[in-house]
Amino acid sequence: MNLGHWELEQTLTFTATTHNPSTLLAQDADDPPTYRVYEDENETPLLTGSMALFDAANTDGIYTEQIVLSAANGFEVGKTYFIVKTATVDSFTGNAVDVLQVLEASLKPLVAGRKLAVDANNRIEGIAGTLNTLDALDAEQDTQHVLTRTQLTVNTDDIQAAITPVAADALSSKTAAESTVAIHPTGGANMAGEGANAKNLDDLSATQPRVNKRALSAYRLRVSTMSDGTFKAIRADGGGPVRLRPGAVDGIAIEIDMRPIGGETFVKTVGAPTVSAGSITAAALGPRDTAAMIELDGTATASESRTVSVLVTLETDEVILVTFDVVVFAS
């Protein structure tokens, strides 16, 4: 289960449910389920323990546990964590996995617990005067954004005077293309990205065509920094490797989100990827805003596991070696 994004120092409550392996009805485990918390793909757990039965008098097979996502417990901003829960019911053992990411803390009041207090008359407590109600504040804010017709009236003579004349011979020395650019500097801009992060691709010294279409959700990866300083990409929808079915692999696009390392810096180029062995092949499709796009082809053999390596160059010319695993189902 994807538990979403959490802040450092928050307390996380997670659950586990157990069922009879034959009837699938809710049933308590033989012993309290255990849990192990891992960071990225580091096989040494940060935390381990047992879960407690929840509301045993009224429910069956529901267990809970709380942990603190603190630096003292080993948690770090920007890392992905897996909670592996293990339970045995009627001698049958099963696992369930939760995944979460720890992000930067959101803005909070300087004084803990401080908030805007409003009384029964919709008045803000502690503020006197004409702006002591929420409605008055809204009205005042609206007023500040209203320009009158008089304020919008501009004398055309003033506009004409503000325009700096250009000599005719200066204009005649310009080509049609130069004149178009001078008058419309962004008219034909090739833009990418969204909002404040949008960029004019003509300003980027990219040597590859940029990819417009995203990969399918099952093939979208997010890069992470490993404990040994290397960079590995795992599935953005719950972690783990790319999974394929045996047989022909025909143009599967893989999208690697580089934002955990480069922020909103665009990807400049994607190098030629290599595959550790086997009949699966990989080729670079190119950059897509802040992501690197790769294509998988060839043949997937049942139960094989391969590692794909690729050099990704950011707009800042920083070169990053990223790897990700490809695992093929047994059938």
BALOBA-1460 file (C-alpha; in Angstrom, 3 decimals):
// residues 331
<rec num="1" residu="m" x="0.000" y="0.000" z="0.000"/>
<rec num="2" residu="n" x="1.268" y="3.483" z="-0.872"/>
<rec num="3" residu="l" x="1.115" y="5.579" z="2.316"/>
<rec num="4" residu="g" x="2.027" y="8.783" z="0.441"/>
<rec num="5" residu="h" x="4.319" y="11.599" z="1.563"/>
<rec num="6" residu="w" x="5.246" y="12.276" z="5.198"/>
<rec num="7" residu="e" x="7.329" y="14.878" z="6.970"/>
<rec num="8" residu="l" x="10.372" y="14.199" z="9.115"/>
<rec num="9" residu="e" x="9.530" y="13.836" z="12.847"/>
<rec num="10" residu="q" x="5.884" y="12.901" z="12.186"/>
<rec num="11" residu="t" x="4.325" y="9.834" z="13.835"/>
<rec num="12" residu="l" x="3.094" y="7.173" z="11.412"/>
<rec num="13" residu="t" x="0.369" y="4.651" z="12.268"/>
<rec num="14" residu="f" x="0.181" y="1.643" z="9.953"/>
<rec num="15" residu="t" x="-2.066" y="-1.426" z="9.957"/>
<rec num="16" residu="a" x="-2.153" y="-5.083" z="8.972"/>
<rec num="17" residu="t" x="-5.087" y="-7.436" z="8.451"/>
<rec num="18" residu="t" x="-4.961" y="-11.226" z="8.619"/>
<rec num="19" residu="h" x="-7.362" y="-13.805" z="7.160"/>
<rec num="20" residu="n" x="-8.013" y="-17.504" z="7.243"/>
<rec num="21" residu="p" x="-6.087" y="-18.933" z="4.257"/>
<rec num="22" residu="s" x="-8.947" y="-21.291" z="3.378"/>
<rec num="23" residu="t" x="-12.089" y="-19.200" z="3.923"/>
<rec num="24" residu="l" x="-10.501" y="-15.740" z="3.527"/>
<rec num="25" residu="l" x="-12.544" y="-14.600" z="6.530"/>
<rec num="26" residu="a" x="-10.903" y="-12.280" z="9.039"/>
<rec num="27" residu="q" x="-8.962" y="-14.260" z="11.641"/>
<rec num="28" residu="d" x="-6.312" y="-13.435" z="14.232"/>
<rec num="29" residu="a" x="-2.760" y="-14.497" z="13.397"/>
<rec num="30" residu="d" x="-1.057" y="-17.366" z="15.234"/>
<rec num="31" residu="d" x="1.290" y="-14.769" z="16.749"/>
<rec num="32" residu="p" x="1.404" y="-10.958" z="16.511"/>
<rec num="33" residu="p" x="2.621" y="-9.929" z="13.035"/>
<rec num="34" residu="t" x="6.159" y="-8.554" z="12.831"/>
<rec num="35" residu="y" x="7.370" y="-5.557" z="10.824"/>
<rec num="36" residu="r" x="10.690" y="-4.413" z="9.354"/>
<rec num="37" residu="v" x="11.323" y="-0.894" z="7.975"/>
<rec num="38" residu="y" x="13.841" y="-0.534" z="5.108"/>
<rec num="39" residu="e" x="15.306" y="2.577" z="3.460"/>
<rec num="40" residu="d" x="15.324" y="2.443" z="-0.364"/>
<rec num="41" residu="e" x="16.949" y="-0.920" z="-1.206"/>
<rec num="42" residu="n" x="19.208" y="-1.132" z="1.851"/>
<rec num="43" residu="e" x="18.664" y="-4.640" z="3.258"/>
<rec num="44" residu="t" x="19.495" y="-3.588" z="6.829"/>
<rec num="45" residu="p" x="16.220" y="-2.501" z="8.508"/>
<rec num="46" residu="l" x="16.006" y="0.785" z="10.373"/>
<rec num="47" residu="l" x="13.312" y="-0.484" z="12.739"/>
<rec num="48" residu="t" x="11.827" y="-3.863" z="13.625"/>
<rec num="49" residu="g" x="9.129" y="-4.994" z="16.025"/>
<rec num="50" residu="s" x="5.738" y="-6.612" z="16.539"/>
<rec num="51" residu="m" x="2.270" y="-5.193" z="15.930"/>
<rec num="52" residu="a" x="-0.541" y="-5.104" z="18.487"/>
<rec num="53" residu="l" x="-4.032" y="-6.563" z="18.054"/>
<rec num="54" residu="f" x="-6.546" y="-3.727" z="17.607"/>
<rec num="55" residu="d" x="-9.951" y="-3.704" z="19.385"/>
<rec num="56" residu="a" x="-9.837" y="-7.469" z="19.954"/>
<rec num="57" residu="a" x="-13.278" y="-7.520" z="21.566"/>
<rec num="58" residu="n" x="-15.009" y="-6.277" z="18.427"/>
<rec num="59" residu="t" x="-12.769" y="-7.162" z="15.487"/>
<rec num="60" residu="d" x="-10.704" y="-10.048" z="14.163"/>
<rec num="61" residu="g" x="-7.336" y="-9.931" z="12.453"/>
<rec num="62" residu="i" x="-6.634" y="-6.185" z="12.668"/>
<rec num="63" residu="y" x="-3.236" y="-5.060" z="13.973"/>
<rec num="64" residu="t" x="-1.668" y="-1.610" z="14.341"/>
<rec num="65" residu="e" x="1.676" y="-0.065" z="15.184"/>
<rec num="66" residu="q" x="3.125" y="3.447" z="15.484"/>
<rec num="67" residu="i" x="6.640" y="4.614" z="14.595"/>
<rec num="68" residu="v" x="8.246" y="8.059" z="14.631"/>
<rec num="69" residu="l" x="9.790" y="9.152" z="11.325"/>
<rec num="70" residu="s" x="12.627" y="10.897" z="13.135"/>
<rec num="71" residu="a" x="16.247" y="11.527" z="12.264"/>
<rec num="72" residu="a" x="17.116" y="9.692" z="15.482"/>
<rec num="73" residu="n" x="15.442" y="6.589" z="14.023"/>
<rec num="74" residu="g" x="17.442" y="6.971" z="10.806"/>
<rec num="75" residu="f" x="14.857" y="8.626" z="8.559"/>
<rec num="76" residu="e" x="16.013" y="11.212" z="6.004"/>
<rec num="77" residu="v" x="14.300" y="13.744" z="3.754"/>
<rec num="78" residu="g" x="14.004" y="12.587" z="0.126"/>
<rec num="79" residu="k" x="14.272" y="8.859" z="0.867"/>
<rec num="80" residu="t" x="11.735" y="6.080" z="0.210"/>
<rec num="81" residu="y" x="10.878" y="3.590" z="2.968"/>
<rec num="82" residu="f" x="9.296" y="0.126" z="2.857"/>
<rec num="83" residu="i" x="7.437" y="-1.473" z="5.767"/>
<rec num="84" residu="v" x="7.408" y="-5.252" z="5.345"/>
<rec num="85" residu="k" x="4.746" y="-6.885" z="7.548"/>
<rec num="86" residu="t" x="4.815" y="-10.651" z="8.095"/>
<rec num="87" residu="a" x="2.053" y="-12.762" z="9.677"/>
<rec num="88" residu="t" x="1.286" y="-16.471" z="10.079"/>
<rec num="89" residu="v" x="-2.295" y="-17.823" z="10.152"/>
<rec num="90" residu="d" x="-2.927" y="-21.551" z="10.591"/>
<rec num="91" residu="s" x="0.766" y="-22.157" z="9.831"/>
<rec num="92" residu="f" x="0.557" y="-20.253" z="6.514"/>
<rec num="93" residu="t" x="2.879" y="-17.223" z="6.327"/>
<rec num="94" residu="g" x="2.325" y="-14.154" z="4.179"/>
<rec num="95" residu="n" x="3.801" y="-10.686" z="3.669"/>
<rec num="96" residu="a" x="2.378" y="-7.253" z="2.930"/>
<rec num="97" residu="v" x="4.368" y="-4.120" z="2.032"/>
<rec num="98" residu="d" x="3.650" y="-0.425" z="2.668"/>
<rec num="99" residu="v" x="5.722" y="2.310" z="1.009"/>
<rec num="100" residu="l" x="6.126" y="5.990" z="1.875"/>
<rec num="101" residu="q" x="8.395" y="8.950" z="1.133"/>
<rec num="102" residu="v" x="9.750" y="11.512" z="3.598"/>
<rec num="103" residu="l" x="9.697" y="15.108" z="2.291"/>
<rec num="104" residu="e" x="10.633" y="18.555" z="3.579"/>
<rec num="105" residu="a" x="8.369" y="19.856" z="6.355"/>
<rec num="106" residu="s" x="5.684" y="22.345" z="5.319"/>
<rec num="107" residu="l" x="5.537" y="25.878" z="6.703"/>
<rec num="108" residu="k" x="4.314" y="26.120" z="10.306"/>
<rec num="109" residu="p" x="3.629" y="29.008" z="12.719"/>
<rec num="110" residu="l" x="6.660" y="30.306" z="14.598"/>
<rec num="111" residu="v" x="4.757" y="29.702" z="17.834"/>
<rec num="112" residu="a" x="3.540" y="26.108" z="18.124"/>
<rec num="113" residu="g" x="-0.221" y="25.807" z="18.366"/>
<rec num="114" residu="r" x="-0.959" y="29.390" z="17.266"/>
<rec num="115" residu="k" x="-3.947" y="29.770" z="14.908"/>
<rec num="116" residu="l" x="-6.493" y="32.321" z="13.708"/>
<rec num="117" residu="a" x="-9.356" y="32.310" z="16.239"/>
<rec num="118" residu="v" x="-12.831" y="33.342" z="15.036"/>
<rec num="119" residu="d" x="-15.763" y="33.929" z="17.402"/>
<rec num="120" residu="a" x="-19.473" y="33.142" z="16.901"/>
<rec num="121" residu="n" x="-19.998" y="36.507" z="15.114"/>
<rec num="122" residu="n" x="-17.318" y="35.695" z="12.540"/>
<rec num="123" residu="r" x="-14.987" y="38.251" z="14.160"/>
<rec num="124" residu="i" x="-11.274" y="37.662" z="14.421"/>
<rec num="125" residu="e" x="-10.397" y="37.640" z="18.100"/>
<rec num="126" residu="g" x="-7.835" y="40.226" z="19.188"/>
<rec num="127" residu="i" x="-8.250" y="42.529" z="16.129"/>
<rec num="128" residu="a" x="-10.216" y="45.765" z="16.487"/>
<rec num="129" residu="g" x="-11.431" y="48.200" z="13.845"/>
<rec num="130" residu="t" x="-13.220" y="47.944" z="10.509"/>
<rec num="131" residu="l" x="-11.222" y="44.942" z="9.316"/>
<rec num="132" residu="n" x="-12.047" y="42.686" z="12.236"/>
<rec num="133" residu="t" x="-14.234" y="40.228" z="10.324"/>
<rec num="134" residu="l" x="-13.333" y="37.678" z="7.704"/>
<rec num="135" residu="d" x="-15.877" y="39.211" z="5.306"/>
<rec num="136" residu="a" x="-14.332" y="42.663" z="5.759"/>
<rec num="137" residu="l" x="-10.868" y="41.307" z="5.053"/>
<rec num="138" residu="d" x="-12.126" y="39.614" z="1.891"/>
<rec num="139" residu="a" x="-13.826" y="42.827" z="0.755"/>
<rec num="140" residu="e" x="-10.689" y="44.876" z="1.438"/>
<rec num="141" residu="q" x="-8.594" y="42.391" z="-0.510"/>
<rec num="142" residu="d" x="-10.994" y="42.558" z="-3.466"/>
<rec num="143" residu="t" x="-10.885" y="46.385" z="-3.375"/>
<rec num="144" residu="q" x="-7.104" y="46.373" z="-3.671"/>
<rec num="145" residu="h" x="-7.390" y="44.478" z="-6.977"/>
<rec num="146" residu="v" x="-10.071" y="46.704" z="-8.614"/>
<rec num="147" residu="l" x="-8.942" y="49.441" z="-11.025"/>
<rec num="148" residu="t" x="-11.435" y="52.175" z="-11.890"/>
<rec num="149" residu="r" x="-12.234" y="53.210" z="-15.467"/>
<rec num="150" residu="t" x="-10.375" y="56.481" z="-14.762"/>
<rec num="151" residu="q" x="-7.235" y="54.589" z="-13.718"/>
<rec num="152" residu="l" x="-7.370" y="52.528" z="-16.911"/>
<rec num="153" residu="t" x="-7.777" y="55.531" z="-19.204"/>
<rec num="154" residu="v" x="-4.521" y="56.325" z="-20.998"/>
<rec num="155" residu="n" x="-3.889" y="59.247" z="-23.325"/>
<rec num="156" residu="t" x="-2.803" y="57.971" z="-26.735"/>
<rec num="157" residu="d" x="-0.509" y="60.989" z="-27.110"/>
<rec num="158" residu="d" x="1.354" y="59.826" z="-23.977"/>
<rec num="159" residu="i" x="1.813" y="56.383" z="-25.502"/>
<rec num="160" residu="q" x="3.099" y="57.846" z="-28.764"/>
<rec num="161" residu="a" x="5.579" y="60.044" z="-26.878"/>
<rec num="162" residu="a" x="6.878" y="57.058" z="-24.932"/>
<rec num="163" residu="i" x="7.827" y="55.165" z="-28.108"/>
<rec num="164" residu="t" x="11.443" y="55.710" z="-29.143"/>
<rec num="165" residu="p" x="11.605" y="56.419" z="-32.900"/>
<rec num="166" residu="v" x="13.771" y="54.094" z="-34.998"/>
<rec num="167" residu="a" x="15.634" y="55.441" z="-37.999"/>
<rec num="168" residu="a" x="14.444" y="54.155" z="-41.370"/>
<rec num="169" residu="d" x="17.943" y="53.123" z="-42.435"/>
<rec num="170" residu="a" x="18.288" y="51.042" z="-39.254"/>
<rec num="171" residu="l" x="15.131" y="49.138" z="-40.119"/>
<rec num="172" residu="s" x="16.137" y="48.645" z="-43.732"/>
<rec num="173" residu="s" x="19.409" y="47.012" z="-42.627"/>
<rec num="174" residu="k" x="17.493" y="44.262" z="-40.826"/>
<rec num="175" residu="t" x="16.407" y="41.098" z="-42.551"/>
<rec num="176" residu="a" x="12.783" y="39.987" z="-42.407"/>
<rec num="177" residu="a" x="13.703" y="37.228" z="-39.934"/>
<rec num="178" residu="e" x="15.611" y="39.637" z="-37.686"/>
<rec num="179" residu="s" x="12.735" y="42.103" z="-37.713"/>
<rec num="180" residu="t" x="10.279" y="39.350" z="-36.775"/>
<rec num="181" residu="v" x="12.435" y="38.258" z="-33.855"/>
<rec num="182" residu="a" x="12.906" y="41.819" z="-32.658"/>
<rec num="183" residu="i" x="9.169" y="42.515" z="-32.669"/>
<rec num="184" residu="h" x="8.001" y="39.075" z="-31.448"/>
<rec num="185" residu="p" x="10.832" y="37.632" z="-29.288"/>
<rec num="186" residu="t" x="8.712" y="34.721" z="-28.026"/>
<rec num="187" residu="g" x="6.181" y="34.384" z="-30.823"/>
<rec num="188" residu="g" x="7.594" y="31.080" z="-32.099"/>
<rec num="189" residu="a" x="9.077" y="29.837" z="-28.842"/>
<rec num="190" residu="n" x="9.261" y="26.054" z="-28.394"/>
<rec num="191" residu="m" x="8.078" y="25.757" z="-24.808"/>
<rec num="192" residu="a" x="8.116" y="22.782" z="-22.411"/>
<rec num="193" residu="g" x="7.220" y="22.296" z="-18.776"/>
<rec num="194" residu="e" x="4.392" y="23.826" z="-16.764"/>
<rec num="195" residu="g" x="3.788" y="27.046" z="-14.855"/>
<rec num="196" residu="a" x="6.824" y="28.732" z="-13.337"/>
<rec num="197" residu="n" x="9.011" y="25.814" z="-14.475"/>
<rec num="198" residu="a" x="8.206" y="26.236" z="-18.179"/>
<rec num="199" residu="k" x="11.283" y="26.724" z="-20.357"/>
<rec num="200" residu="n" x="12.019" y="27.822" z="-23.896"/>
<rec num="201" residu="l" x="13.687" y="24.764" z="-25.405"/>
<rec num="202" residu="d" x="15.510" y="26.994" z="-27.887"/>
<rec num="203" residu="d" x="17.543" y="28.221" z="-24.905"/>
<rec num="204" residu="l" x="18.704" y="24.665" z="-24.108"/>
<rec num="205" residu="s" x="21.759" y="23.254" z="-25.848"/>
<rec num="206" residu="a" x="20.174" y="19.794" z="-26.125"/>
<rec num="207" residu="t" x="21.469" y="17.420" z="-28.794"/>
<rec num="208" residu="q" x="18.475" y="15.061" z="-28.712"/>
<rec num="209" residu="p" x="14.815" y="15.539" z="-29.656"/>
<rec num="210" residu="r" x="12.620" y="15.967" z="-26.606"/>
<rec num="211" residu="v" x="9.926" y="13.366" z="-25.896"/>
<rec num="212" residu="n" x="6.347" y="14.622" z="-25.494"/>
<rec num="213" residu="k" x="4.427" y="11.498" z="-24.436"/>
<rec num="214" residu="r" x="4.732" y="10.040" z="-20.931"/>
<rec num="215" residu="a" x="5.330" y="6.364" z="-20.166"/>
<rec num="216" residu="l" x="2.505" y="4.203" z="-18.800"/>
<rec num="217" residu="s" x="2.165" y="4.441" z="-15.003"/>
<rec num="218" residu="a" x="3.635" y="0.953" z="-14.459"/>
<rec num="219" residu="y" x="6.824" y="2.077" z="-16.205"/>
<rec num="220" residu="r" x="7.331" y="5.427" z="-14.466"/>
<rec num="221" residu="l" x="10.367" y="5.386" z="-12.176"/>
<rec num="222" residu="r" x="11.750" y="7.842" z="-9.630"/>
<rec num="223" residu="v" x="15.475" y="8.096" z="-8.953"/>
<rec num="224" residu="s" x="16.779" y="7.753" z="-5.381"/>
<rec num="225" residu="t" x="20.168" y="8.193" z="-3.764"/>
<rec num="226" residu="m" x="21.385" y="4.914" z="-2.278"/>
<rec num="227" residu="s" x="23.309" y="4.637" z="0.992"/>
<rec num="228" residu="d" x="26.533" y="3.982" z="-0.960"/>
<rec num="229" residu="g" x="26.144" y="7.202" z="-2.957"/>
<rec num="230" residu="t" x="24.919" y="5.585" z="-6.186"/>
<rec num="231" residu="f" x="21.636" y="6.449" z="-7.904"/>
<rec num="232" residu="k" x="18.900" y="3.892" z="-8.494"/>
<rec num="233" residu="a" x="15.440" y="4.292" z="-10.008"/>
<rec num="234" residu="i" x="12.446" y="2.411" z="-8.626"/>
<rec num="235" residu="r" x="8.769" y="2.414" z="-9.534"/>
<rec num="236" residu="a" x="7.044" y="5.642" z="-8.538"/>
<rec num="237" residu="d" x="3.765" y="3.855" z="-7.733"/>
<rec num="238" residu="g" x="5.100" y="1.698" z="-4.906"/>
<rec num="239" residu="g" x="8.790" y="0.982" z="-5.362"/>
<rec num="240" residu="g" x="10.549" y="-2.061" z="-6.737"/>
<rec num="241" residu="p" x="11.789" y="-2.990" z="-10.216"/>
<rec num="242" residu="v" x="10.216" y="-2.837" z="-13.658"/>
<rec num="243" residu="r" x="8.281" y="-6.078" z="-14.166"/>
<rec num="244" residu="l" x="7.724" y="-7.703" z="-17.566"/>
<rec num="245" residu="r" x="5.909" y="-10.780" z="-18.816"/>
<rec num="246" residu="p" x="7.899" y="-13.427" z="-20.708"/>
<rec num="247" residu="g" x="8.009" y="-13.041" z="-24.477"/>
<rec num="248" residu="a" x="8.569" y="-10.276" z="-26.980"/>
<rec num="249" residu="v" x="9.294" y="-6.807" z="-25.566"/>
<rec num="250" residu="d" x="8.084" y="-4.311" z="-28.121"/>
<rec num="251" residu="g" x="8.931" y="-0.657" z="-27.565"/>
<rec num="252" residu="i" x="8.127" y="-0.253" z="-23.860"/>
<rec num="253" residu="a" x="8.874" y="3.335" z="-22.823"/>
<rec num="254" residu="i" x="10.514" y="3.790" z="-19.405"/>
<rec num="255" residu="e" x="10.331" y="7.218" z="-17.718"/>
<rec num="256" residu="i" x="12.930" y="8.109" z="-15.038"/>
<rec num="257" residu="d" x="11.975" y="11.129" z="-12.918"/>
<rec num="258" residu="m" x="15.220" y="12.978" z="-12.024"/>
<rec num="259" residu="r" x="13.642" y="15.606" z="-9.734"/>
<rec num="260" residu="p" x="14.711" y="13.945" z="-6.435"/>
<rec num="261" residu="i" x="18.302" y="14.748" z="-7.505"/>
<rec num="262" residu="g" x="18.085" y="17.720" z="-9.863"/>
<rec num="263" residu="g" x="14.912" y="19.439" z="-8.671"/>
<rec num="264" residu="e" x="13.251" y="21.281" z="-11.562"/>
<rec num="265" residu="t" x="16.423" y="21.202" z="-13.679"/>
<rec num="266" residu="f" x="15.638" y="19.870" z="-17.152"/>
<rec num="267" residu="v" x="17.330" y="16.770" z="-18.548"/>
<rec num="268" residu="k" x="19.670" y="17.695" z="-21.394"/>
<rec num="269" residu="t" x="20.584" y="14.329" z="-22.932"/>
<rec num="270" residu="v" x="20.114" y="10.615" z="-22.290"/>
<rec num="271" residu="g" x="23.076" y="8.353" z="-23.016"/>
<rec num="272" residu="a" x="22.980" y="4.941" z="-24.650"/>
<rec num="273" residu="p" x="21.737" y="2.515" z="-21.952"/>
<rec num="274" residu="t" x="23.275" y="-0.915" z="-21.368"/>
<rec num="275" residu="v" x="21.651" y="-4.127" z="-20.090"/>
<rec num="276" residu="s" x="23.612" y="-6.462" z="-17.806"/>
<rec num="277" residu="a" x="22.919" y="-9.590" z="-19.916"/>
<rec num="278" residu="g" x="20.129" y="-11.555" z="-21.619"/>
<rec num="279" residu="s" x="18.033" y="-10.759" z="-24.689"/>
<rec num="280" residu="i" x="16.371" y="-7.576" z="-23.424"/>
<rec num="281" residu="t" x="17.728" y="-4.487" z="-25.191"/>
<rec num="282" residu="a" x="17.501" y="-0.805" z="-24.302"/>
<rec num="283" residu="a" x="17.797" y="2.422" z="-26.295"/>
<rec num="284" residu="a" x="17.647" y="6.118" z="-25.426"/>
<rec num="285" residu="l" x="14.484" y="7.958" z="-26.471"/>
<rec num="286" residu="g" x="15.663" y="11.324" z="-25.147"/>
<rec num="287" residu="p" x="14.777" y="13.870" z="-22.458"/>
<rec num="288" residu="r" x="11.263" y="14.797" z="-21.356"/>
<rec num="289" residu="d" x="11.421" y="17.951" z="-19.215"/>
<rec num="290" residu="t" x="12.819" y="16.690" z="-15.874"/>
<rec num="291" residu="a" x="12.739" y="13.008" z="-16.884"/>
<rec num="292" residu="a" x="14.921" y="10.674" z="-18.945"/>
<rec num="293" residu="m" x="13.107" y="8.415" z="-21.426"/>
<rec num="294" residu="i" x="14.350" y="4.921" z="-22.397"/>
<rec num="295" residu="e" x="12.831" y="2.207" z="-24.595"/>
<rec num="296" residu="l" x="12.991" y="-1.546" z="-23.881"/>
<rec num="297" residu="d" x="12.851" y="-4.092" z="-26.711"/>
<rec num="298" residu="g" x="14.024" y="-7.636" z="-27.408"/>
<rec num="299" residu="t" x="12.879" y="-10.803" z="-25.649"/>
<rec num="300" residu="a" x="12.137" y="-11.342" z="-21.941"/>
<rec num="301" residu="t" x="12.991" y="-14.785" z="-20.558"/>
<rec num="302" residu="a" x="10.879" y="-16.153" z="-17.688"/>
<rec num="303" residu="s" x="12.283" y="-15.462" z="-14.192"/>
<rec num="304" residu="e" x="15.311" y="-13.516" z="-15.438"/>
<rec num="305" residu="s" x="16.525" y="-10.396" z="-13.644"/>
<rec num="306" residu="r" x="18.572" y="-7.705" z="-15.411"/>
<rec num="307" residu="t" x="20.022" y="-4.304" z="-14.562"/>
<rec num="308" residu="v" x="19.853" y="-1.366" z="-16.968"/>
<rec num="309" residu="s" x="22.452" y="1.416" z="-16.640"/>
<rec num="310" residu="v" x="22.229" y="4.838" z="-18.314"/>
<rec num="311" residu="l" x="24.105" y="8.151" z="-18.150"/>
<rec num="312" residu="v" x="21.756" y="11.136" z="-17.772"/>
<rec num="313" residu="t" x="23.070" y="14.667" z="-18.393"/>
<rec num="314" residu="l" x="21.185" y="17.542" z="-16.762"/>
<rec num="315" residu="e" x="20.883" y="21.065" z="-18.158"/>
<rec num="316" residu="t" x="23.659" y="22.063" z="-15.721"/>
<rec num="317" residu="d" x="25.961" y="19.541" z="-17.518"/>
<rec num="318" residu="e" x="26.015" y="17.323" z="-14.427"/>
<rec num="319" residu="v" x="26.287" y="13.677" z="-15.569"/>
<rec num="320" residu="i" x="24.547" y="11.053" z="-13.395"/>
<rec num="321" residu="l" x="24.782" y="7.274" z="-13.744"/>
<rec num="322" residu="v" x="21.341" y="5.793" z="-13.023"/>
<rec num="323" residu="t" x="20.494" y="2.091" z="-12.789"/>
<rec num="324" residu="f" x="17.202" y="0.238" z="-12.538"/>
<rec num="325" residu="d" x="16.259" y="-3.426" z="-12.353"/>
<rec num="326" residu="v" x="14.047" y="-5.384" z="-14.754"/>
<rec num="327" residu="v" x="12.456" y="-8.592" z="-13.419"/>
<rec num="328" residu="v" x="10.512" y="-11.012" z="-15.637"/>
<rec num="329" residu="f" x="7.578" y="-12.973" z="-14.229"/>
<rec num="330" residu="a" x="7.932" y="-16.751" z="-14.060"/>
<rec num="331" residu="s" x="4.994" y="-17.227" z="-16.429"/>
